[in-house]
């Protein structure tokens, strides 16, 4: 038998060697060049010169029926699919001698045949099913019956989304303590008005995490996710913070906040106690309640903690009591005990109040529910650091100090200690190197989450069945000229003999990486930049990719040092598209592991209108938005959320049509927003519209939200300069900006390769590194409406698109309040997309021209009301509209930096006085960098207001024909409510005087 085997091996070697010899070195070289060209068309070598950009042929083994070509790792950087691999094989076959033209071509790279590198989600479904059934492919799945947290108050549960799935996700680096320098510092450079420690959060927190949660996933983060600077704790061990009713008894160890500052080894989750109650299916219930002193009105993240035991209930019923009502959750307490478990974000009013309650009601009687603590808000870091013993200098006194920064700015190492994880997780370097602890701890944290679950049954941990992990980074490097660095994906397959526990191949990490990277690159190319670069798929032993026991990828989205990348990467629209692409890639990956169909959640609705109908009723209408990048994202229903007066939004009302008639009480302000839903999940919300019917109304006003702009700061690039001109136009954040650190101050292209951060191209200030910067809230109709109602007028509202399309009829309203904010014609990146956000689009001009000609009246306010219409190169149509319809011209462009205006007319409808608008950054408002200087034009036009700093006109009124009043600053940027009410009263008095 042994001799026969030796003979067969010798024969095979002889045949292969002879056949391979017929494939000459010249042919092998040509094959290498062909494969290099194919790969280079899709994959760039990146900005690093040492990065291989070619494919080398390392060996060829050939027979007449099969040719095996072994290549360098460069071929594995290619995103293989069944069709492009078939074409690649055909290209190789065409180069071979004629006797091999019918041979099967096999291409090997990175220790795999190329067909094995096609993601499972992209393979032939029938063939894949056979391989899975024969156990030749083991899928990475978790069989948990109930997820960690289920939102019971949700309007819909995604059947084909990410329900019951658990995703570990983190936003790169954070502020850390440098032992060698004995100070806290950022891990990455400050360039282009941000640093990576904060920049990647501006994707992860406002976009990616909500998208995954809207698809039904439980998303776990090793850093603080709440940018709220206040933190309030309520604990069963603290008097006045906790109360219980029914049969409760002592439990095991739990949270207690006994110290203001924590040192390494001090675990707040081992310093307190918990309480326990047995569950009941019916009958009398036990109840625990937590009370908190909320310092100021705002949105806060809510976390709970508890003890997990073998007898814990998997449906502990928590209720959060907030301004919008009550929202209930089922928490699976068999997992996640001894740390902070996130429930959601909610609005609270200031004062001492009941915030969370827990019931022992369960579908299974006799189990255990645990009550421990509640955390509200993000707060400031409370972990103190000093140099390790080996770095301390003799006779030197060191002060243990915290970062002094909000916790969301800090790295994972400190949050993980505050969240109760053991030292082996948050300081694998044994308290000697916080820099390495930060990135190493994220990887160990993933395994700590999974410890004790089916994937890591022999490890201690939280028993949470994590499905995958993703590290969101931005990279460093600069391209010459205006080239883009682009997107890199990193994974690792060599650990633990290439297998996960349970037998799944670690190449599932490559599946995840390929699907996410491909989706990101494809969507960016189709929407913003056709030349966006796809870099490699690296199989490398990065710590964050190597250590986790789940399929894991590192995403290097772009270069935060490269201006071409950051011109796109600073725009909220780009961040939304990228985050949605990552979500779609994750959805495809996880669905392939469970062999389930998937549906992508819809895009937000548009053309929203809220208008009066019969007495006490309001008609809400909107239009769905079809996603050109994803056919499955069509909505099948909607959810309408309601806020009354200054309350919060409720849990929503499902509807199956794009309209709804609602009833209102007179004298109360109702606000509405709408989401679209399908089997994949829920969209982001629409803008917020508001309606109020006053009992003895003086008249009616339609408030039009013409301010829908979100954008990057104004940028420019020429032969010598490149950068963001925040002094002229700092852009508009989407709701808020959590990554802005300060204005750019180095614009010289000659400094592009400078190695000194403070002198390099793109260097910026750090004045706002801990601040949350306000942006477009999409909630200004309610703010305007409060002043309209204070003047005695009823109001309703509509979006810009609803007015442009004629779906909101202006002629039904004697007056229109047009919100223009910082609306301005804007391009993104290098102008691949059409310009957007014109103050007065051609469609809006036509509607307003007709409305005013028929006797309507208009109040319009915004920073660019004249300058956008009358800019250099403006059309004759725009200039004519400004002068004939708005009765104004531009008086030399921008006017005020101080934000003070005075009424200077003697017209009886306008009260003398001063108004101040926001010209600085703030958490709750956007900045007005420039205000328009106006000039009255035509009969009946006159100046009403002037800027204090230069005397130029700030407001122009016209009492001829359809009355108009236009200000060169946004009404909502007036910070004082009394001033807003006074101005709106005067404006409406003036507009109605002509009726």
Number of C-alpha atoms within 10 A of each C-alpha: 6 6 8 9 10 11 12 11 12 12 12 13 13 12 16 20 15 14 18 19 13 15 17 12 12 9 15 21 14 16 22 22 16 18 22 18 15 19 23 20 10 14 23 22 21 22 18 12 8 8 12 15 19 21 25 20 21 13 14 20 19 24 19 15 12 16 24 19 21 21 21 18 19 24 29 23 26 25 25 20 18 15 8 13 17 13 13 18 15 14 15 22 19 12 16 19 12 11 12 20 18 12 17 17 20 19 20 24 20 18 11 14 16 20 16 13 21 20 24 23 20 16 16 10 13 8 10 17 14 12 13 13 11 10 11 11 16 18 19 23 21 18 12 15 9 16 22 26 24 22 18 16 16 17 16 21 22 22 16 20 29 26 21 20 25 24 24 22 23 26 26 27 30 26 26 27 25 19 21 13 11 17 15 19 14 20 19 17 18 27 28 28 26 29 25 26 25 26 24 25 25 22 24 22 19 19 20 24 23 19 24 28 20 24 29 28 25 23 21 20 22 23 24 27 22 22 22 20 18 18 20 17 20 26 28 24 20 15 10 13 21 22 16 17 11 12 13 18 11 12 19 16 17 28 28 22 18 12 10 8 15 22 16 16 14 17 22 21 28 14 14 20 21 24 22 21 24 22 23 19 13 12 6 11 17 18 20 23 23 25 21 22 18 21 14 11 12 18 19 23 20 23 20 23 25 31 27 22 17 10 13 22 28 24 25 26 21 23 22 21 18 22 20 19 16 15 20 20 20 23 26 23 25 24 27 22 25 24 23 21 20 21 22 15 17 22 17 21 18 12 12 13 16 17 22 25 21 22 22 32 24 22 15 15 14 16 21 27 33 30 32 29 30 28 22 25 24 22 19 21 23 22 22 18 26 23 22 15 10 8 13 15 10 6 6 7 8 12 11 14 17 21 21 14 18 22 29 26 27 27 30 31 31 32 21 26 25 21 20 21 23 18 19 15 23 31 25 19 17 13 18 19 18 27 21 15 24 28 22 22 27 30 24 21 25 29 25 24 22 26 23 19 22 18 25 22 13 10 14 14 23 22 25 29 26 27 21 25 28 25 22 20 23 23 18 17 14 22 19 12 10 13 16 23 30 23 26 29 24 24 30 25 23 14 15 12 9 13 18 22 15 13 14 18 19 25 23 28 26 26 27 28 30 28 25 26 27 18 21 24 23 18 20 19 15 15 15 20 20 13 13 22 23 29 25 27 25 21 22 13 15 16 17 23 25 22 20 22 26 28 27 32 33 25 23 22 24 26 25 31 27 25 29 26 24 21 21 21 22 27 20 24 20 22 21 19 19 24 23 23 24 26 24 22 23 24 25 27 25 23 19 22 17 13 17 11 13 20 24 28 31 28 22 21 23 20 22 29 28 29 22 21 13 9 11 13 15 22 15 23 21 23 17 21 16 16 15 9 12 13 11 16 23 21 25 15 19 26 24 23 20 22 20 19 15 14 17 21 20 19 18 20 14 18 16 13 14 19 17 14 14 13 13 16 15 14 17 17 23 22 25 25 24 28 24 30 31 25 23 27 28 31 25 19 19 22 23 25 29 29 30 29 26 20 13 11 14 15 18 22 25 27 30 26 28 29 23 25 25 21 25 26 22 19 20 14 15 8 9 9 14 19 26 27 17 17 14 14 19 20 28 26 24 22 19 22 22 26 25 26 25 19 22 22 20 22 23 16 19 12 16 20 14 12 10 11 14 16 17 22 28 28 25 24 19 17 11 18 20 20 20 20 24 20 24 21 17 21 18 23 28 25 14 22 27 25 20 27 25 15 21 20 22 26 31 27 30 31 28 26 22 21 22 20 13 14 16 23 16 23 18 14 17 20 27 27 26 24 26 29 29 32 25 26 17 21 17 24 23 15 11 14 14 10 12 17 19 22 27 22 16 13 14 19 18 13 18 23 16 15 22 22 13 12 16 25 30 27 22 23 24 27 27 29 32 30 24 23 27 21 14 8 7 12 11 11 11 18 18 16 20 23 19 14 22 29 26 28 24 24 16 12 17 20 26 24 19 19 22 18 24 20 21 17 15 10 12 10 15 19 17 15 13 16 21 19 22 22 20 14 17 16 15 16 21 27 22 28 23 23 28 28 29 29 21 22 21 15 12 13 20 21 23 24 26 25 26 20 13 12 14 21 27 26 28 24 26 27 17 13 16 22 27 25 26 26 26 31 31 24 25 22 21 20 15 13 13 11 18 23 19 17 23 22 21 17 24 25 16 22 24 16 11 14 11
